[in-house]
């Protein structure tokens, strides 16, 4: 079995290296997701056994279908965040014996496998090495196995649609091989809950790297160490093998309608906030304008009062000066009037003068002496 697996990987690597490095992405509308029914709650569901090398971390339920001789090996209760369902305790004190649920989950897994196999292909990936490729939503089918081998990631691009579904179909006898440093990534609305791999068996050896999606395997699923899976490992008829791996069952998918509603609500809230801010700004502008108008009016009134006071002061000064001038003129006129007052002369006696020394008597005859 090991010899076949290694040679199969080598053959796929050679085929992948001969193919072009680009692949046209699909532009089709989002597919309906594969219905998982009661298998949905399981991170790991196996048909013949669950083999673990501690310590793995499993988020979700673990189930082992009620087949004769089935066993859970080296898995502890502490490694599982969920419920372990099995017919036999396998030494696990935390297990629950619920054969009815296991039978239903196994039946729903079979239906999911058939549903994924029956999806109409929208893209042919026969012989294509998916490493380094980017795919939009769609159904991608291979007439043989599916290979992811290379350091460049396989990218699943949701195209901005949370309802994007990616289904990869291998042929009835086709396997999934994820080699070396390979990894799967998703972007732009794609979600792990909407990624499905329908294969005969799956062998993931990309130690230290990640894988995305729910593997629906007819037979077995085998992982090497320290691989992180955002998805489910669902093996119909055989075992699931883990070596210190981390398996996280995807939570419920976000619907695009909910995204649109949230965006619309966010837009509405933002619009209301913008309107409120605009109203606040307008109110502040009106208040500022009113304050400015009041200031301008107060300044105008103050200036007018100042001008009026200045006019009154000028008038008062003019009146003062006029009064002073009139008073001065009156004083001058009074002085002038006083200066022009007639002098009362005393009788003049002959031989004397009121203004000067006495003159000698006048000889009536004109002679002196």
Secondary structure, 3 states (H helix, E strand, C coil): CHHHHHHHHHHHHHHHHCCCCCCCCCCCCCCCCCCCHHHHHEEEEECCEEEEECCCEEECEEEECCCCCCEEECCCHHHEECCEECCCCCCCCCEECCHHHHHHHHHHHHHHHHHHHHCCCCEECCCCECCCCEECCEEEECCCCEEEECCCCEEEECCCCCCCCEEEECCCCCCEEEECCCCEEEECCCCHHHEEEEECCEEECCCCCEEEEEEEECCCEEEEECCEEEEEEEECCCEEEEECCEEECCCCCCCHHHHHHHHHHHHHHHHHHHHHHHHHHHHHHHHHHHHHHHHHHHHHHHHHHHHHHHHHHHHHHHHHHHHHHHHHHHHHHHHHHHHCCCCCCCCCCCCCCCCCCCCCCCCCCCCCC
